[in-house]
Amino acid sequence: MMTRAAAALALLLGLAGPAAAEDAGALFAQKCAVCHGKDGKGSPAGLKLGAKDLSVTRLSAAEMEKVIGGGRGKMAAYQGKLTGEQIAELARFVKGGLK
């Protein structure tokens, strides 16, 4: 039988998933979509700059976190601009099919 504390923790963890996805979606729209497009396939301006199609990326979530944090090519680095958790959430959001 679950204690109240364990039940409360399970409830909080269950609620954190959808909220994190919503936050990651908003963060993607704010920081990434200008180049990568809402669907991850690249905006017209982003494609001219060489933005990659995120809908078919083969990068792992860990590799993607490194790219988001450190930047790549013309992509700005977000380390120090976003928290480590935000970077991880963005990577999971992209790997989850932008959902």
MDAnalysis code that builds the backbone (N, CA, C; Angstrom):
import MDAnalysis as mda
import numpy as np

u = mda.Universe.empty(297, n_residues=99, atom_resindex=np.repeat(np.arange(99), 3), trajectory=True)
u.add_TopologyAttr("name", ["N", "CA", "C"] * 99)
u.add_TopologyAttr("resid", np.arange(1, 100))
u.add_TopologyAttr("resname", ["MET", "MET", "THR", "ARG", "ALA", "ALA", "ALA", "ALA", "LEU", "ALA", "LEU", "LEU", "LEU", "GLY", "LEU", "ALA", "GLY", "PRO", "ALA", "ALA", "ALA", "GLU", "ASP", "ALA", "GLY", "ALA", "LEU", "PHE", "ALA", "GLN", "LYS", "CYS", "ALA", "VAL", "CYS", "HIS", "GLY", "LYS", "ASP", "GLY", "LYS", "GLY", "SER", "PRO", "ALA", "GLY", "LEU", "LYS", "LEU", "GLY", "ALA", "LYS", "ASP", "LEU", "SER", "VAL", "THR", "ARG", "LEU", "SER", "ALA", "ALA", "GLU", "MET", "GLU", "LYS", "VAL", "ILE", "GLY", "GLY", "GLY", "ARG", "GLY", "LYS", "MET", "ALA", "ALA", "TYR", "GLN", "GLY", "LYS", "LEU", "THR", "GLY", "GLU", "GLN", "ILE", "ALA", "GLU", "LEU", "ALA", "ARG", "PHE", "VAL", "LYS", "GLY", "GLY", "LEU", "LYS"])
u.atoms.positions = np.array([
    [0.826, -1.171, 0.000],
    [0.000, 0.000, 0.000],
    [0.881, 1.250, 0.000],
    [0.529, 2.218, -0.822],
    [1.332, 3.422, -0.970],
    [1.077, 4.391, 0.174],
    [2.160, 4.988, 0.664],
    [2.001, 6.029, 1.672],
    [1.526, 7.311, 0.991],
    [1.076, 8.247, 1.771],
    [0.623, 9.522, 1.205],
    [1.748, 10.238, 0.481],
    [2.931, 10.195, 1.054],
    [4.075, 10.872, 0.430],
    [4.401, 10.237, -0.916],
    [4.381, 8.911, -0.973],
    [4.664, 8.221, -2.232],
    [3.580, 8.507, -3.263],
    [2.345, 8.556, -2.828],
    [1.247, 8.857, -3.745],
    [1.365, 10.282, -4.272],
    [1.714, 11.222, -3.388],
    [1.885, 12.616, -3.809],
    [3.029, 12.742, -4.806],
    [4.132, 12.040, -4.540],
    [5.283, 12.071, -5.451],
    [4.908, 11.485, -6.803],
    [4.194, 10.384, -6.809],
    [3.767, 9.767, -8.069],
    [2.866, 10.713, -8.854],
    [1.988, 11.401, -8.155],
    [1.102, 12.360, -8.814],
    [1.907, 13.507, -9.406],
    [2.849, 14.041, -8.652],
    [3.677, 15.141, -9.148],
    [4.501, 14.718, -10.355],
    [5.075, 13.551, -10.305],
    [5.874, 13.069, -11.430],
    [5.006, 12.841, -12.663],
    [3.817, 12.359, -12.449],
    [2.894, 12.149, -13.564],
    [2.477, 13.453, -14.209],
    [2.331, 14.486, -13.419],
    [1.946, 15.793, -13.950],
    [3.113, 16.525, -14.584],
    [4.332, 16.225, -14.196],
    [5.504, 16.924, -14.721],
    [5.739, 16.607, -16.189],
    [5.410, 15.401, -16.624],
    [5.642, 15.011, -18.018],
    [4.927, 15.905, -19.012],
    [3.605, 16.014, -18.960],
    [2.905, 16.873, -19.897],
    [3.300, 18.340, -19.766],
    [3.511, 18.806, -18.537],
    [3.905, 20.205, -18.351],
    [5.263, 20.455, -18.980],
    [6.199, 19.535, -18.806],
    [7.529, 19.695, -19.397],
    [7.433, 19.714, -20.917],
    [6.573, 18.875, -21.479],
    [6.404, 18.843, -22.932],
    [5.837, 20.156, -23.442],
    [4.877, 20.720, -22.695],
    [4.308, 22.011, -23.088],
    [5.370, 23.101, -23.010],
    [6.169, 23.089, -21.930],
    [7.239, 24.062, -21.775],
    [8.262, 23.910, -22.891],
    [8.616, 22.674, -23.219],
    [9.584, 22.433, -24.285],
    [9.029, 22.892, -25.630],
    [7.735, 22.683, -25.842],
    [7.113, 23.135, -27.084],
    [7.150, 24.646, -27.204],
    [6.869, 25.334, -26.105],
    [6.920, 26.797, -26.104],
    [8.345, 27.285, -26.288],
    [9.287, 26.605, -25.656],
    [10.692, 26.962, -25.784],
    [11.177, 26.739, -27.215],
    [10.758, 25.623, -27.826],
    [11.116, 25.349, -29.214],
    [10.557, 26.440, -30.122],
    [9.297, 26.814, -29.906],
    [8.675, 27.857, -30.720],
    [9.420, 29.178, -30.574],
    [9.886, 29.459, -29.371],
    [10.555, 30.725, -29.093],
    [11.997, 30.751, -29.584],
    [12.745, 29.664, -29.391],
    [14.183, 29.680, -29.650],
    [14.602, 28.967, -30.935],
    [13.822, 28.000, -31.389],
    [14.286, 27.123, -32.469],
    [13.509, 27.257, -33.777],
    [12.205, 27.510, -33.661],
    [11.343, 27.466, -34.844],
    [11.696, 28.512, -35.896],
    [12.292, 29.621, -35.486],
    [12.640, 30.653, -36.455],
    [13.554, 30.081, -37.546],
    [14.424, 29.165, -37.207],
    [15.312, 28.529, -38.195],
    [14.854, 27.122, -38.573],
    [14.426, 26.347, -37.576],
    [14.075, 24.948, -37.831],
    [12.621, 24.767, -38.231],
    [11.806, 25.811, -38.165],
    [10.394, 25.717, -38.520],
    [9.581, 25.057, -37.430],
    [8.285, 25.306, -37.427],
    [7.388, 24.734, -36.420],
    [7.390, 23.215, -36.468],
    [7.561, 22.655, -37.664],
    [7.541, 21.202, -37.838],
    [8.933, 20.582, -37.773],
    [9.965, 21.403, -37.574],
    [11.333, 20.900, -37.477],
    [12.010, 20.677, -38.813],
    [11.301, 20.912, -39.904],
    [11.850, 20.633, -41.231],
    [12.642, 21.802, -41.811],
    [12.629, 22.928, -41.113],
    [13.391, 24.091, -41.539],
    [12.509, 25.179, -42.098],
    [12.728, 26.388, -41.621],
    [12.024, 27.542, -42.169],
    [12.771, 27.982, -43.430],
    [12.141, 28.759, -44.302],
    [12.858, 29.237, -45.496],
    [14.173, 29.939, -45.150],
    [14.133, 30.814, -44.151],
    [15.358, 31.513, -43.746],
    [16.367, 30.533, -43.153],
    [15.887, 29.626, -42.334],
    [16.767, 28.645, -41.709],
    [17.436, 27.736, -42.723],
    [16.685, 27.311, -43.723],
    [17.258, 26.438, -44.751],
    [18.375, 27.146, -45.509],
    [18.210, 28.443, -45.730],
    [19.276, 29.219, -46.383],
    [20.542, 29.261, -45.535],
    [20.369, 29.186, -44.214],
    [21.509, 29.195, -43.294],
    [22.063, 27.801, -43.034],
    [21.406, 26.784, -43.580],
    [21.873, 25.413, -43.387],
    [21.247, 24.687, -42.213],
    [20.102, 25.165, -41.730],
    [19.422, 24.493, -40.613],
    [19.076, 23.063, -41.009],
    [19.291, 22.154, -40.095],
    [19.025, 20.739, -40.336],
    [17.550, 20.414, -40.123],
    [17.074, 19.407, -40.851],
    [15.718, 18.893, -40.699],
    [15.684, 18.036, -39.442],
    [15.093, 18.547, -38.393],
    [15.052, 17.839, -37.120],
    [14.059, 16.689, -37.105],
    [13.172, 16.644, -38.090],
    [12.182, 15.562, -38.115],
    [12.812, 14.236, -38.527],
    [14.016, 14.267, -39.058],
    [14.691, 13.041, -39.485],
    [16.091, 12.910, -38.880],
    [16.352, 13.640, -37.815],
    [17.688, 13.604, -37.221],
    [18.043, 12.221, -36.698],
    [19.291, 11.884, -36.850],
    [19.791, 10.608, -36.319],
    [20.587, 10.807, -35.037],
    [20.681, 12.049, -34.592],
    [21.391, 12.328, -33.352],
    [20.640, 11.730, -32.170],
    [21.387, 11.235, -31.211],
    [20.761, 10.778, -29.971],
    [20.385, 12.010, -29.159],
    [19.595, 11.813, -28.130],
    [19.215, 12.938, -27.272],
    [20.458, 13.556, -26.634],
    [21.414, 12.737, -26.219],
    [22.647, 13.245, -25.612],
    [23.452, 14.069, -26.620],
    [23.546, 13.582, -27.851],
    [24.253, 14.336, -28.888],
    [23.545, 15.651, -29.176],
    [22.232, 15.599, -29.198],
    [21.446, 16.799, -29.458],
    [21.640, 17.823, -28.338],
    [21.718, 17.368, -27.105],
    [21.963, 18.272, -25.985],
    [23.299, 18.989, -26.169],
    [24.305, 18.267, -26.637],
    [25.621, 18.885, -26.871],
    [25.536, 19.955, -27.958],
    [24.786, 19.695, -29.011],
    [24.634, 20.660, -30.099],
    [23.859, 21.887, -29.616],
    [22.773, 21.662, -28.885],
    [21.986, 22.780, -28.378],
    [22.843, 23.623, -27.433],
    [23.553, 22.973, -26.553],
    [24.378, 23.693, -25.586],
    [25.568, 24.403, -26.217],
    [26.264, 23.708, -27.110],
    [27.502, 24.250, -27.668],
    [27.375, 24.910, -29.018],
    [26.221, 24.749, -29.658],
    [26.042, 25.296, -30.998],
    [26.740, 24.433, -32.043],
    [26.480, 24.747, -33.296],
    [27.117, 24.019, -34.396],
    [26.942, 24.862, -35.650],
    [28.015, 25.046, -36.383],
    [27.935, 25.849, -37.595],
    [27.432, 27.240, -37.270],
    [26.359, 27.653, -37.928],
    [25.784, 28.984, -37.695],
    [24.794, 29.005, -36.533],
    [24.531, 27.832, -35.946],
    [23.603, 27.768, -34.815],
    [24.284, 28.279, -33.553],
    [23.611, 29.172, -32.861],
    [24.123, 29.735, -31.611],
    [24.162, 28.682, -30.518],
    [25.097, 28.850, -29.595],
    [25.171, 27.999, -28.411],
    [24.184, 28.517, -27.366],
    [23.492, 27.603, -26.709],
    [22.509, 27.998, -25.702],
    [22.964, 27.686, -24.284],
    [24.172, 27.142, -24.111],
    [24.720, 26.916, -22.775],
    [24.872, 28.275, -22.108],
    [24.344, 28.427, -20.905],
    [24.394, 29.702, -20.207],
    [23.198, 30.592, -20.513],
    [22.508, 30.316, -21.614],
    [21.290, 31.062, -21.954],
    [20.053, 30.275, -21.532],
    [20.180, 28.955, -21.561],
    [19.125, 28.046, -21.103],
    [19.709, 27.185, -19.999],
    [18.866, 26.687, -19.122],
    [19.337, 25.775, -18.078],
    [19.629, 24.412, -18.692],
    [20.371, 23.606, -17.984],
    [20.639, 22.244, -18.439],
    [19.350, 21.459, -18.627],
    [18.379, 21.671, -17.733],
    [17.091, 20.975, -17.841],
    [16.335, 21.437, -19.083],
    [16.372, 22.723, -19.388],
    [15.698, 23.217, -20.591],
    [16.320, 22.619, -21.847],
    [17.636, 22.526, -21.865],
    [18.327, 21.921, -23.006],
    [17.936, 20.460, -23.140],
    [17.889, 19.737, -22.026],
    [17.484, 18.328, -22.047],
    [16.037, 18.187, -22.503],
    [15.151, 19.083, -22.042],
    [13.746, 19.037, -22.455],
    [13.610, 19.285, -23.955],
    [14.383, 20.231, -24.483],
    [14.344, 20.488, -25.928],
    [14.790, 19.253, -26.707],
    [15.856, 18.618, -26.253],
    [16.349, 17.410, -26.929],
    [15.285, 16.316, -26.907],
    [14.648, 16.109, -25.765],
    [13.583, 15.086, -25.663],
    [12.399, 15.457, -26.545],
    [12.072, 16.724, -26.601],
    [10.961, 17.207, -27.422],
    [11.222, 16.900, -28.896],
    [12.407, 17.195, -29.358],
    [12.754, 16.928, -30.760],
    [12.784, 15.429, -31.022],
    [13.434, 14.663, -30.145],
    [13.510, 13.210, -30.316],
    [12.127, 12.556, -30.226],
    [11.200, 13.201, -29.533],
    [9.835, 12.689, -29.395],
    [8.937, 13.096, -30.550],
    [9.515, 13.580, -31.628],
    [8.716, 13.941, -32.805],
    [8.103, 15.323, -32.706],
    [8.746, 16.197, -31.922],
    [8.269, 17.571, -31.719],
    [6.886, 17.579, -31.071],
    [6.708, 16.663, -30.129],
    [5.440, 16.551, -29.377],
    [5.749, 16.537, -27.907],
])
